[in-house]
Amino acid sequence: MVPFAAGSINPITDAMLCSTILIHSHIGFQSIIIDYIPGKRLPRTKALFWWGLRGATVLVAVGLYEFETNDVGLTEAIKRIWTA
């Protein structure tokens, strides 16, 4: 939580919102992989998609962290877009 305090007006709200977005997206894409890629018929393809999801989740987490620490933060960005 400490890194979020440097770049944002609402660090706790930003941290909770970023965590929620990340977890929600990961679980949603995980459900897509489970539902649409049969593990018995295509085990290598399913493994490839699992690793792709893990990599994408880490990339998004790093991107959100960078956005929070080096830019205005998520809640401030939403506020600016809303009032634009």
Biopython code that builds the backbone (N, CA, C, O; Angstrom):
import numpy as np
from Bio.PDB.StructureBuilder import StructureBuilder

atoms = [
    (1, "MET", "N", (0.800, -1.183, 0.000)),
    (1, "MET", "CA", (0.000, 0.000, 0.000)),
    (1, "MET", "C", (0.852, 1.261, 0.000)),
    (1, "MET", "O", (0.411, 2.298, -0.493)),
    (2, "VAL", "N", (2.024, 1.195, 0.525)),
    (2, "VAL", "CA", (2.887, 2.368, 0.627)),
    (2, "VAL", "C", (3.201, 2.993, -0.732)),
    (2, "VAL", "O", (3.162, 4.219, -0.839)),
    (3, "PRO", "N", (3.509, 2.218, -1.776)),
    (3, "PRO", "CA", (3.806, 2.865, -3.057)),
    (3, "PRO", "C", (2.630, 3.657, -3.623)),
    (3, "PRO", "O", (2.831, 4.627, -4.354)),
    (4, "PHE", "N", (1.414, 3.254, -3.294)),
    (4, "PHE", "CA", (0.259, 3.960, -3.826)),
    (4, "PHE", "C", (0.109, 5.343, -3.192)),
    (4, "PHE", "O", (-0.516, 6.225, -3.781)),
    (5, "ALA", "N", (0.671, 5.541, -2.006)),
    (5, "ALA", "CA", (0.506, 6.808, -1.301)),
    (5, "ALA", "C", (1.252, 7.950, -1.991)),
    (5, "ALA", "O", (0.887, 9.114, -1.824)),
    (6, "ALA", "N", (2.280, 7.633, -2.757)),
    (6, "ALA", "CA", (3.098, 8.685, -3.362)),
    (6, "ALA", "C", (2.421, 9.354, -4.552)),
    (6, "ALA", "O", (2.618, 10.551, -4.762)),
    (7, "GLY", "N", (1.628, 8.625, -5.341)),
    (7, "GLY", "CA", (1.148, 9.195, -6.583)),
    (7, "GLY", "C", (-0.338, 9.419, -6.678)),
    (7, "GLY", "O", (-0.837, 9.704, -7.767)),
    (8, "SER", "N", (-1.064, 9.304, -5.593)),
    (8, "SER", "CA", (-2.501, 9.371, -5.711)),
    (8, "SER", "C", (-3.121, 10.119, -4.537)),
    (8, "SER", "O", (-2.560, 10.153, -3.442)),
    (9, "ILE", "N", (-4.268, 10.709, -4.774)),
    (9, "ILE", "CA", (-4.996, 11.397, -3.709)),
    (9, "ILE", "C", (-5.737, 10.374, -2.847)),
    (9, "ILE", "O", (-5.864, 10.554, -1.636)),
    (10, "ASN", "N", (-6.219, 9.315, -3.466)),
    (10, "ASN", "CA", (-6.996, 8.288, -2.779)),
    (10, "ASN", "C", (-6.274, 6.942, -2.853)),
    (10, "ASN", "O", (-6.707, 6.074, -3.611)),
    (11, "PRO", "N", (-5.208, 6.737, -2.110)),
    (11, "PRO", "CA", (-4.405, 5.530, -2.295)),
    (11, "PRO", "C", (-5.127, 4.237, -1.918)),
    (11, "PRO", "O", (-4.936, 3.216, -2.578)),
    (12, "ILE", "N", (-5.942, 4.261, -0.882)),
    (12, "ILE", "CA", (-6.631, 3.039, -0.469)),
    (12, "ILE", "C", (-7.711, 2.678, -1.482)),
    (12, "ILE", "O", (-7.873, 1.509, -1.834)),
    (13, "THR", "N", (-8.438, 3.667, -1.942)),
    (13, "THR", "CA", (-9.458, 3.423, -2.967)),
    (13, "THR", "C", (-8.814, 2.917, -4.251)),
    (13, "THR", "O", (-9.322, 1.983, -4.872)),
    (14, "ASP", "N", (-7.718, 3.513, -4.650)),
    (14, "ASP", "CA", (-7.010, 3.071, -5.853)),
    (14, "ASP", "C", (-6.522, 1.637, -5.712)),
    (14, "ASP", "O", (-6.671, 0.838, -6.636)),
    (15, "ALA", "N", (-5.943, 1.306, -4.568)),
    (15, "ALA", "CA", (-5.424, -0.040, -4.355)),
    (15, "ALA", "C", (-6.549, -1.073, -4.393)),
    (15, "ALA", "O", (-6.401, -2.136, -4.996)),
    (16, "MET", "N", (-7.669, -0.759, -3.750)),
    (16, "MET", "CA", (-8.794, -1.696, -3.752)),
    (16, "MET", "C", (-9.395, -1.830, -5.147)),
    (16, "MET", "O", (-9.722, -2.936, -5.576)),
    (17, "LEU", "N", (-9.542, -0.727, -5.849)),
    (17, "LEU", "CA", (-10.115, -0.762, -7.189)),
    (17, "LEU", "C", (-9.220, -1.521, -8.163)),
    (17, "LEU", "O", (-9.709, -2.325, -8.956)),
    (18, "CYS", "N", (-7.920, -1.272, -8.109)),
    (18, "CYS", "CA", (-6.989, -1.984, -8.987)),
    (18, "CYS", "C", (-6.976, -3.482, -8.681)),
    (18, "CYS", "O", (-6.956, -4.306, -9.595)),
    (19, "SER", "N", (-6.987, -3.824, -7.415)),
    (19, "SER", "CA", (-7.013, -5.244, -7.028)),
    (19, "SER", "C", (-8.292, -5.917, -7.505)),
    (19, "SER", "O", (-8.269, -7.036, -8.018)),
    (20, "THR", "N", (-9.398, -5.224, -7.329)),
    (20, "THR", "CA", (-10.688, -5.783, -7.751)),
    (20, "THR", "C", (-10.740, -5.970, -9.264)),
    (20, "THR", "O", (-11.199, -7.006, -9.745)),
    (21, "ILE", "N", (-10.276, -4.984, -10.010)),
    (21, "ILE", "CA", (-10.265, -5.087, -11.472)),
    (21, "ILE", "C", (-9.385, -6.248, -11.920)),
    (21, "ILE", "O", (-9.766, -7.017, -12.802)),
    (22, "LEU", "N", (-8.217, -6.372, -11.315)),
    (22, "LEU", "CA", (-7.285, -7.426, -11.684)),
    (22, "LEU", "C", (-7.851, -8.808, -11.376)),
    (22, "LEU", "O", (-7.796, -9.696, -12.226)),
    (23, "ILE", "N", (-8.387, -9.003, -10.186)),
    (23, "ILE", "CA", (-8.948, -10.302, -9.801)),
    (23, "ILE", "C", (-10.162, -10.631, -10.653)),
    (23, "ILE", "O", (-10.313, -11.764, -11.110)),
    (24, "HIS", "N", (-11.028, -9.648, -10.868)),
    (24, "HIS", "CA", (-12.233, -9.869, -11.678)),
    (24, "HIS", "C", (-11.874, -10.285, -13.106)),
    (24, "HIS", "O", (-12.470, -11.213, -13.653)),
    (25, "SER", "N", (-10.916, -9.610, -13.698)),
    (25, "SER", "CA", (-10.499, -9.943, -15.064)),
    (25, "SER", "C", (-9.867, -11.326, -15.131)),
    (25, "SER", "O", (-10.149, -12.097, -16.048)),
    (26, "HIS", "N", (-9.018, -11.641, -14.167)),
    (26, "HIS", "CA", (-8.355, -12.945, -14.154)),
    (26, "HIS", "C", (-9.378, -14.073, -14.036)),
    (26, "HIS", "O", (-9.308, -15.057, -14.772)),
    (27, "ILE", "N", (-10.319, -13.931, -13.119)),
    (27, "ILE", "CA", (-11.332, -14.972, -12.933)),
    (27, "ILE", "C", (-12.218, -15.089, -14.172)),
    (27, "ILE", "O", (-12.592, -16.196, -14.558)),
    (28, "GLY", "N", (-12.553, -13.973, -14.793)),
    (28, "GLY", "CA", (-13.381, -14.013, -16.004)),
    (28, "GLY", "C", (-12.692, -14.733, -17.151)),
    (28, "GLY", "O", (-13.298, -15.584, -17.801)),
    (29, "PHE", "N", (-11.435, -14.402, -17.407)),
    (29, "PHE", "CA", (-10.708, -15.079, -18.481)),
    (29, "PHE", "C", (-10.418, -16.537, -18.134)),
    (29, "PHE", "O", (-10.367, -17.391, -19.020)),
    (30, "GLN", "N", (-10.230, -16.817, -16.862)),
    (30, "GLN", "CA", (-10.046, -18.202, -16.424)),
    (30, "GLN", "C", (-11.298, -19.023, -16.737)),
    (30, "GLN", "O", (-11.197, -20.170, -17.172)),
    (31, "SER", "N", (-12.461, -18.444, -16.519)),
    (31, "SER", "CA", (-13.718, -19.134, -16.836)),
    (31, "SER", "C", (-13.854, -19.387, -18.329)),
    (31, "SER", "O", (-14.363, -20.431, -18.737)),
    (32, "ILE", "N", (-13.410, -18.454, -19.138)),
    (32, "ILE", "CA", (-13.452, -18.645, -20.591)),
    (32, "ILE", "C", (-12.569, -19.815, -20.996)),
    (32, "ILE", "O", (-12.969, -20.641, -21.816)),
    (33, "ILE", "N", (-11.378, -19.891, -20.429)),
    (33, "ILE", "CA", (-10.465, -21.001, -20.750)),
    (33, "ILE", "C", (-11.065, -22.327, -20.321)),
    (33, "ILE", "O", (-11.005, -23.303, -21.069)),
    (34, "ILE", "N", (-11.641, -22.378, -19.134)),
    (34, "ILE", "CA", (-12.240, -23.615, -18.632)),
    (34, "ILE", "C", (-13.406, -24.040, -19.513)),
    (34, "ILE", "O", (-13.548, -25.220, -19.833)),
    (35, "ASP", "N", (-14.238, -23.085, -19.904)),
    (35, "ASP", "CA", (-15.446, -23.410, -20.664)),
    (35, "ASP", "C", (-15.191, -23.779, -22.119)),
    (35, "ASP", "O", (-15.859, -24.663, -22.655)),
    (36, "TYR", "N", (-14.237, -23.118, -22.766)),
    (36, "TYR", "CA", (-14.124, -23.251, -24.210)),
    (36, "TYR", "C", (-12.919, -24.012, -24.720)),
    (36, "TYR", "O", (-12.822, -24.243, -25.925)),
    (37, "ILE", "N", (-11.997, -24.413, -23.862)),
    (37, "ILE", "CA", (-10.852, -25.204, -24.320)),
    (37, "ILE", "C", (-10.888, -26.551, -23.601)),
    (37, "ILE", "O", (-10.600, -26.623, -22.406)),
    (38, "PRO", "N", (-11.235, -27.602, -24.309)),
    (38, "PRO", "CA", (-11.312, -28.914, -23.666)),
    (38, "PRO", "C", (-9.917, -29.434, -23.295)),
    (38, "PRO", "O", (-9.038, -29.567, -24.147)),
    (39, "GLY", "N", (-9.745, -29.718, -22.021)),
    (39, "GLY", "CA", (-8.439, -30.154, -21.526)),
    (39, "GLY", "C", (-8.056, -31.553, -21.966)),
    (39, "GLY", "O", (-6.870, -31.846, -22.118)),
    (40, "LYS", "N", (-9.026, -32.418, -22.174)),
    (40, "LYS", "CA", (-8.731, -33.800, -22.573)),
    (40, "LYS", "C", (-8.303, -33.883, -24.030)),
    (40, "LYS", "O", (-7.413, -34.659, -24.379)),
    (41, "ARG", "N", (-8.933, -33.087, -24.874)),
    (41, "ARG", "CA", (-8.595, -33.111, -26.304)),
    (41, "ARG", "C", (-7.397, -32.254, -26.648)),
    (41, "ARG", "O", (-6.599, -32.621, -27.511)),
    (42, "LEU", "N", (-7.259, -31.116, -25.986)),
    (42, "LEU", "CA", (-6.210, -30.152, -26.315)),
    (42, "LEU", "C", (-5.416, -29.767, -25.062)),
    (42, "LEU", "O", (-5.468, -28.612, -24.639)),
    (43, "PRO", "N", (-4.688, -30.705, -24.463)),
    (43, "PRO", "CA", (-3.996, -30.367, -23.209)),
    (43, "PRO", "C", (-2.884, -29.325, -23.384)),
    (43, "PRO", "O", (-2.682, -28.483, -22.509)),
    (44, "ARG", "N", (-2.178, -29.378, -24.489)),
    (44, "ARG", "CA", (-1.099, -28.398, -24.697)),
    (44, "ARG", "C", (-1.650, -27.006, -24.958)),
    (44, "ARG", "O", (-1.101, -26.011, -24.485)),
    (45, "THR", "N", (-2.726, -26.944, -25.706)),
    (45, "THR", "CA", (-3.352, -25.651, -25.978)),
    (45, "THR", "C", (-3.894, -25.037, -24.696)),
    (45, "THR", "O", (-3.762, -23.835, -24.465)),
    (46, "LYS", "N", (-4.504, -25.877, -23.865)),
    (46, "LYS", "CA", (-5.026, -25.369, -22.604)),
    (46, "LYS", "C", (-3.899, -24.876, -21.709)),
    (46, "LYS", "O", (-4.029, -23.840, -21.058)),
    (47, "ALA", "N", (-2.800, -25.610, -21.674)),
    (47, "ALA", "CA", (-1.644, -25.184, -20.880)),
    (47, "ALA", "C", (-1.073, -23.864, -21.411)),
    (47, "ALA", "O", (-0.680, -22.993, -20.634)),
    (48, "LEU", "N", (-1.031, -23.726, -22.732)),
    (48, "LEU", "CA", (-0.549, -22.489, -23.340)),
    (48, "LEU", "C", (-1.426, -21.305, -22.936)),
    (48, "LEU", "O", (-0.917, -20.234, -22.602)),
    (49, "PHE", "N", (-2.727, -21.498, -22.965)),
    (49, "PHE", "CA", (-3.634, -20.424, -22.580)),
    (49, "PHE", "C", (-3.541, -20.110, -21.088)),
    (49, "PHE", "O", (-3.655, -18.949, -20.694)),
    (50, "TRP", "N", (-3.332, -21.140, -20.248)),
    (50, "TRP", "CA", (-3.157, -20.897, -18.811)),
    (50, "TRP", "C", (-1.939, -20.013, -18.575)),
    (50, "TRP", "O", (-2.002, -19.045, -17.817)),
    (51, "TRP", "N", (-0.818, -20.355, -19.238)),
    (51, "TRP", "CA", (0.392, -19.560, -19.066)),
    (51, "TRP", "C", (0.234, -18.165, -19.660)),
    (51, "TRP", "O", (0.778, -17.197, -19.129)),
    (52, "GLY", "N", (-0.507, -18.061, -20.756)),
    (52, "GLY", "CA", (-0.789, -16.750, -21.332)),
    (52, "GLY", "C", (-1.605, -15.884, -20.385)),
    (52, "GLY", "O", (-1.359, -14.685, -20.256)),
    (53, "LEU", "N", (-2.584, -16.503, -19.721)),
    (53, "LEU", "CA", (-3.394, -15.765, -18.752)),
    (53, "LEU", "C", (-2.546, -15.307, -17.571)),
    (53, "LEU", "O", (-2.668, -14.168, -17.120)),
    (54, "ARG", "N", (-1.700, -16.178, -17.078)),
    (54, "ARG", "CA", (-0.820, -15.795, -15.967)),
    (54, "ARG", "C", (0.100, -14.646, -16.356)),
    (54, "ARG", "O", (0.282, -13.696, -15.595)),
    (55, "GLY", "N", (0.680, -14.745, -17.553)),
    (55, "GLY", "CA", (1.562, -13.670, -18.022)),
    (55, "GLY", "C", (0.821, -12.357, -18.193)),
    (55, "GLY", "O", (1.322, -11.297, -17.817)),
    (56, "ALA", "N", (-0.381, -12.431, -18.763)),
    (56, "ALA", "CA", (-1.175, -11.212, -18.963)),
    (56, "ALA", "C", (-1.573, -10.597, -17.628)),
    (56, "ALA", "O", (-1.586, -9.374, -17.487)),
    (57, "THR", "N", (-1.898, -11.434, -16.647)),
    (57, "THR", "CA", (-2.264, -10.924, -15.334)),
    (57, "THR", "C", (-1.089, -10.202, -14.681)),
    (57, "THR", "O", (-1.261, -9.137, -14.089)),
    (58, "VAL", "N", (0.093, -10.778, -14.790)),
    (58, "VAL", "CA", (1.282, -10.126, -14.231)),
    (58, "VAL", "C", (1.566, -8.819, -14.960)),
    (58, "VAL", "O", (1.906, -7.820, -14.327)),
    (59, "LEU", "N", (1.430, -8.817, -16.280)),
    (59, "LEU", "CA", (1.662, -7.598, -17.057)),
    (59, "LEU", "C", (0.682, -6.492, -16.675)),
    (59, "LEU", "O", (1.077, -5.336, -16.525)),
    (60, "VAL", "N", (-0.578, -6.838, -16.520)),
    (60, "VAL", "CA", (-1.581, -5.844, -16.132)),
    (60, "VAL", "C", (-1.311, -5.339, -14.717)),
    (60, "VAL", "O", (-1.468, -4.150, -14.442)),
    (61, "ALA", "N", (-0.907, -6.237, -13.822)),
    (61, "ALA", "CA", (-0.589, -5.822, -12.456)),
    (61, "ALA", "C", (0.573, -4.830, -12.441)),
    (61, "ALA", "O", (0.526, -3.827, -11.728)),
    (62, "VAL", "N", (1.600, -5.106, -13.216)),
    (62, "VAL", "CA", (2.740, -4.189, -13.298)),
    (62, "VAL", "C", (2.304, -2.860, -13.916)),
    (62, "VAL", "O", (2.711, -1.794, -13.455)),
    (63, "GLY", "N", (1.481, -2.925, -14.953)),
    (63, "GLY", "CA", (0.983, -1.698, -15.586)),
    (63, "GLY", "C", (0.149, -0.856, -14.637)),
    (63, "GLY", "O", (0.307, 0.364, -14.592)),
    (64, "LEU", "N", (-0.736, -1.487, -13.881)),
    (64, "LEU", "CA", (-1.539, -0.740, -12.911)),
    (64, "LEU", "C", (-0.665, -0.152, -11.806)),
    (64, "LEU", "O", (-0.894, 0.972, -11.360)),
    (65, "TYR", "N", (0.322, -0.902, -11.372)),
    (65, "TYR", "CA", (1.247, -0.400, -10.348)),
    (65, "TYR", "C", (1.998, 0.833, -10.854)),
    (65, "TYR", "O", (2.125, 1.830, -10.143)),
    (66, "GLU", "N", (2.488, 0.753, -12.080)),
    (66, "GLU", "CA", (3.195, 1.894, -12.667)),
    (66, "GLU", "C", (2.264, 3.099, -12.821)),
    (66, "GLU", "O", (2.659, 4.235, -12.558)),
    (67, "PHE", "N", (1.040, 2.842, -13.244)),
    (67, "PHE", "CA", (0.072, 3.922, -13.410)),
    (67, "PHE", "C", (-0.236, 4.586, -12.071)),
    (67, "PHE", "O", (-0.386, 5.805, -11.993)),
    (68, "GLU", "N", (-0.327, 3.783, -11.030)),
    (68, "GLU", "CA", (-0.625, 4.321, -9.705)),
    (68, "GLU", "C", (0.545, 5.098, -9.114)),
    (68, "GLU", "O", (0.340, 6.133, -8.480)),
    (69, "THR", "N", (1.755, 4.617, -9.312)),
    (69, "THR", "CA", (2.903, 5.246, -8.667)),
    (69, "THR", "C", (3.504, 6.391, -9.486)),
    (69, "THR", "O", (4.043, 7.336, -8.910)),
    (70, "ASN", "N", (3.423, 6.325, -10.807)),
    (70, "ASN", "CA", (4.087, 7.329, -11.639)),
    (70, "ASN", "C", (3.136, 8.269, -12.366)),
    (70, "ASN", "O", (3.583, 9.144, -13.108)),
    (71, "ASP", "N", (1.849, 8.104, -12.166)),
    (71, "ASP", "CA", (0.871, 8.950, -12.852)),
    (71, "ASP", "C", (-0.169, 9.408, -11.833)),
    (71, "ASP", "O", (0.097, 9.381, -10.632)),
    (72, "VAL", "N", (-1.330, 9.822, -12.284)),
    (72, "VAL", "CA", (-2.330, 10.415, -11.402)),
    (72, "VAL", "C", (-3.086, 9.388, -10.560)),
    (72, "VAL", "O", (-3.660, 9.750, -9.534)),
    (73, "GLY", "N", (-3.099, 8.142, -10.959)),
    (73, "GLY", "CA", (-3.859, 7.132, -10.240)),
    (73, "GLY", "C", (-5.196, 6.870, -10.904)),
    (73, "GLY", "O", (-5.671, 7.673, -11.708)),
    (74, "LEU", "N", (-5.788, 5.761, -10.569)),
    (74, "LEU", "CA", (-7.003, 5.320, -11.246)),
    (74, "LEU", "C", (-8.212, 6.194, -10.900)),
    (74, "LEU", "O", (-8.952, 6.599, -11.796)),
    (75, "THR", "N", (-8.418, 6.486, -9.626)),
    (75, "THR", "CA", (-9.594, 7.286, -9.272)),
    (75, "THR", "C", (-9.494, 8.707, -9.825)),
    (75, "THR", "O", (-10.497, 9.276, -10.256)),
    (76, "GLU", "N", (-8.314, 9.273, -9.816)),
    (76, "GLU", "CA", (-8.145, 10.613, -10.391)),
    (76, "GLU", "C", (-8.349, 10.577, -11.911)),
    (76, "GLU", "O", (-8.930, 11.503, -12.477)),
    (77, "ALA", "N", (-7.880, 9.522, -12.567)),
    (77, "ALA", "CA", (-8.087, 9.395, -14.008)),
    (77, "ALA", "C", (-9.575, 9.264, -14.329)),
    (77, "ALA", "O", (-10.065, 9.874, -15.280)),
    (78, "ILE", "N", (-10.282, 8.479, -13.546)),
    (78, "ILE", "CA", (-11.732, 8.333, -13.761)),
    (78, "ILE", "C", (-12.432, 9.670, -13.528)),
    (78, "ILE", "O", (-13.344, 10.038, -14.268)),
    (79, "LYS", "N", (-12.004, 10.389, -12.505)),
    (79, "LYS", "CA", (-12.592, 11.698, -12.226)),
    (79, "LYS", "C", (-12.346, 12.673, -13.369)),
    (79, "LYS", "O", (-13.241, 13.424, -13.757)),
    (80, "ARG", "N", (-11.133, 12.660, -13.906)),
    (80, "ARG", "CA", (-10.812, 13.561, -15.024)),
    (80, "ARG", "C", (-11.605, 13.198, -16.285)),
    (80, "ARG", "O", (-12.064, 14.083, -17.007)),
    (81, "ILE", "N", (-11.762, 11.923, -16.543)),
    (81, "ILE", "CA", (-12.534, 11.488, -17.718)),
    (81, "ILE", "C", (-14.001, 11.850, -17.522)),
    (81, "ILE", "O", (-14.661, 12.294, -18.461)),
    (82, "TRP", "N", (-14.509, 11.664, -16.323)),
    (82, "TRP", "CA", (-15.918, 11.932, -16.043)),
    (82, "TRP", "C", (-16.245, 13.415, -16.209)),
    (82, "TRP", "O", (-17.324, 13.762, -16.689)),
    (83, "THR", "N", (-15.317, 14.290, -15.814)),
    (83, "THR", "CA", (-15.593, 15.733, -15.905)),
    (83, "THR", "C", (-15.114, 16.355, -17.207)),
    (83, "THR", "O", (-15.258, 17.564, -17.392)),
    (84, "ALA", "N", (-14.560, 15.583, -18.098)),
    (84, "ALA", "CA", (-14.039, 16.121, -19.360)),
    (84, "ALA", "C", (-15.150, 16.498, -20.308)),
    (84, "ALA", "O", (-14.885, 16.966, -21.415)),
]
sb = StructureBuilder()
sb.init_structure("model")
sb.init_model(0)
sb.init_chain("A")
sb.init_seg("    ")
for serial, (resi, resn, name, xyz) in enumerate(atoms, 1):
    if name == "N":
        sb.init_residue(resn, " ", resi, " ")
    sb.init_atom(name, np.array(xyz, "f"), 0.0, 1.0, " ", f" {name:<3s}", serial, name[0])
structure = sb.get_structure()
